[in-house]
Amino acid sequence: MPSYILDGKRYVLEKRNLLCEVYIGNSKLLVDLNSKTIRLYYPEGKVFLLDTIQDISGQHELKVLSKKEAFLIMNQYPEGIQESVYIRYFGEPEVL
C-alpha cells in the first residue's frame, strides 16, 4: 500500500476518503503532456490531503491543506465533489 511521509507523518491514501477528483487538461489535444488529475482526500477529521498526479509521468505531489484551502479547491471544481463523502463530513448542503 503506497504511503507518503510529510513533516514526519505517514499518510496512506488508501485509508482516506476521496472527497473530490478532477482531470485537468486540454481536451482538444490528442496527447496533453501537461494533463493532471487532482484528488482531494479527507481522512477522518484530521487533515485534508491534495494529491496531484501528472498523468504522463504518474508522478505524485502531495500537500496537506487546511479546511479553507480544501473548500477553495472544491469551489473551483464542484463537478468533482463526491457528494456522499461531502455529506458524511459536512452535512447536507444548503439548497438555493
LINUR-V453714 format. One record per helix or strand of 2 or more residues. SS is the DSSP state (~ for helix, > for strand). FROM is the first residue (numbers start at 1). LEN is the number of residues. Records with the same first field share a line. If there is no record, write none. Layout:
SS=FROM-LEN ; FROM-LEN
This chain:
>=3-4 ; 9-4 ; 17-8 ; 36-7 ; 48-7 ; 60-6
~=13-3 ; 67-10 ; 78-3 ; 83-8
